[in-house]
Amino acid sequence: MSAAEPAAFPRSTPTPIGHELRVPKMAELVAARLRGQIIRGELAEGESLPPEAALLAQFGVSRPTLREAFRVLEAESLIIVRRGARGGARVQLPSAEVAARYAGLILQHRGTTLADVYLARIVIEPQAVGLLARRRSDDDVRELREALAVGAEPGETRLQTLARHEQFHTLLVALTGNQTLPLLMGMIEHIFTLGNWSVVQSDPNSPDLAAASRRGLRAHREVVDLIEVGDDVAAEKLWRRHLTAAQEYLVHGNATTVLDLLG
């Protein structure tokens, strides 16, 4: 490390050939250093960052530069800054909700349709079900059975029924044991849940909706049977059919965009 490169800052990564070289601002370097400490667990959730004076001395920067770094981290939801005499910055860990919010903004900007989001689900979720069938444990099967055993409460609304069904989908992905799949699905889960709710709210007493709900519950039971015996191919095919049928019912040619739902 050269004398001109402060030890407090990480080395920059090489710039690909053909890309314009951009020198990071000092505030970005400070934010990168603190971000790395948060992600590596060197700064725990809820922990206060060192006092401002200590950070100014550590990084050798001005107060405006440090506060700009704080604004970067605050925008990324990695810290919470409280102003005032008893204020300061506290750490909060990265969350799937933040990723989902940014994903939603990008999809809105691109004018993405609800059908497009459903298609992504049909591509990803059946593969996750197949993975679960190959990896399942007795505890996994027991947890799925317990989820299925939770029946409708007296007076349960269609929206509450839908929420129970969506929780089962979430559980299937979570039980794969893969850390990436729940994050990917969580980024779009909020969108297709809103799409489902929009359809249900438009006609909560529809006989077609009641029939679709019964078919969905039957598919949930059948897929658990297939997961239990480890038939990954059949489980994946069943789940793809289930999601495709749900898409055809819930979207049925509707060109609703993500912006329509979230805007």
N, C-alpha and C positions, 0 to 999 in steps of 0.2 A: 504494500500500500504506500503510495507516495505521501509526502508530507503535506501536500495540498489537499488531500482527500481526508476529511475528518472521520475518525473512527466511529462516530455516532451514526453515520449514514451507510446504508448498504451499497454495494457495488451496483452499477447500472448494467442491464443486460445488453449484449451487442445489438446494434441496429441492423436489420436486414438490408442487404444491398438493394439499392433502388429506392429506399425510403429516406425521407429528409430527416436529418439529425436534429432533434429538439432537446435542448438542455433543460432539465426539469427546474422549476422554480424551487427556491429554498423551502418554501412552505410545503411543497409536494414531497420533498425529501424528508422533512420532519414527520409529515403524516405517514409516509411509507414506513419509517422506523417504528413509530408508535403502533401502526397497523400490524406490523410483523410481530410485535410483542403481544398484542391482543390475540392474534390468531394462534401463536405458539403457546398461549396459556401463561406467558410470563406476567401478564397483567390479568387478574381474575375478574369475573363478572361482579359488578357492584363495587369493585375497588376504585378508590380515588386515584387519579393521576398525581404525580408529585406536584408540589406547589409550583406556581408559575415561575417564581424566582429560580427554583432549582432547574426547571426545564430550560429557561433562558440561558443559564450558565452551562448546562449540559450540551446544548446544541449550538451555543454561540450565536444566537439570532436575536432579532429585535422583538419587542412585544407584538407589534402588528403582524409579523411573520408567524409567530407562534399561534396567534388567534386565528389567522387564516388557515393554518394547519388544523386547528380545532374545528373550524367550519367544514373542512373537507371530511373529517371523520364523523362529524355530527350528521352531515348529509348522507353518509353511508350507514347511519344508525349504529355506529360502533362505539360512540360515546354519547352521553347526555350532559349538556353543559348548563349549569345553573348560574345565573348572574347574581351579583350582589356581594355584600361583605362576607356572607357565609356560603358563597357559591363555589364553583369548581367543576371539574370534569370527572365523571364516573364512567367506568367501562360497562358496555353491554355487549354480549356475544353476538356474532352474526346469526341471522335467523332466516328460515325459509320464507317467512312472511315478507321480508324485505326483497328477497329474490323474486317472489311472486308479484310484488308491486311493480318492480322494474320491468319484468316480463310483460305484465299487463299494459304498461305504458308503451312499450315497443310494438306490441300487437295492435294497440289502438292506432298508433301513428301509421302503421302499415295498412290499415283498413282491413285487418284480418277478419274473415267471416267465422261465425260460430261453427259451421260445418268443417272448416279447416282445423279448428281446435279439436273437434270430436275425432277427426281422422287421425290426428296425432295420438289421441288416447287409444284408438283401435290398433295403432301400430305398436305402442309401447306396452299397454296393460296385459294383453294376452301373453306376451313374452314373459312378463313378470310372473304370471300365473303358472306357466310352464316351468319356470325356474323354481318356484315354490314347491311344485309337485315333485321335483327332483331332490330338493333339499329338505323337505318337510320333516319335522320331528313330531313326536306324540304331543308335545306341548302346543305346537302350532295348530295341529288338528283340533285339540281340545279348545283352544282359544277361538277358532273359527266356529266350532259347534256352539260354544257359549254365545257368540255374537248372533248366530241364527236363532238361538232359543229366546232372545229378547223379542217378545211379541208386541203387538200394538197395544198401547194403553187405551182404556175407555175414553172415547172422545178425541182420539188422535186425529190430527188433520192430515190432509194429503202432503203438506209440506213437511210435517214431522215424519211421516212414513218415508218420504224421499230422503230426508236427512239420515235415517237409519240405513237405508240402502247405500247411500254414498259412503257412510262410515265403514260399511263392509268392504267396499272397493278399496278404500284407504288402507284397511287392515291387511288385505291381500298383498298389497305392494310392500307394506312395512315388514311383513313376516318373511320376505325373501332374504332378509339379512344384508341386503345390498344398501349401502348408504346413498348411492347416487340416484337410484330409481325413485325413492320417495321424494327427493328434492326436485327431480325433473317433473314428476307428476304433480307435486304441490304447487309448482309454478303455474300450472294451467288448471288445477282442480277448482279453484275459486271461480274461474270463468265458466266452465261447463256446469258447475252447480248453479250459478246465477241463471244460465240458460235454461236448465231444467225447471228452476223455480218459476221462471217467466212463463213457461208453458203451463205448468200446474196452476198458477194463479189466474191464468186466462180462462180456464174452465175446470175448476176443482171437482165438479160433480160429473165429469164426462165418463160414460161407460168404457170408452176406449182407454182412458187413463187407468181405471180400475183393473181392466184386463191386462194392461202393460205392467202394472205393479205386481199382479199375480204371476205373470210370466217371469218377471225379474226375480221374484223370490224363489220360484222353482229352479231357475238357473243357478242361483246362489247355493241352494241345497245340492244340486247335482255336481257343481264344481268342487264342493268340499268332499263329496264321495270320491271323485276322481283324484283329487289331491291326496286323500288318505291312502289310496292304493298305489300312488306314485305314477299314475298314467299321465305323464306330462303332455304327450301329443294330443290325447283326447281332451284334456283340461284346457289346453291352449285353443283348440278348435271350438270347443263349446263357448269359451269366453269371448272369442272373436265374433261368433254368431250372436251372442247376447248383446254385445256392444253395438254391433251393426244394426240389429233390430231396434235397439234403443235410439240410435242415431236417426234411423228412418222415421221413427215415431215423433221424436222430439224436434227434429230439424225440418223434416218434410218440405224441402224446397225453400225454407225461409232463409233469406239472405242477410239475416241479422248479423251485424258486425260486433266485435268486441267493444267498440266505442259506444254502440247503442246500449250495451249492457252496463258498462262501467262509467260512461260519460255522464 
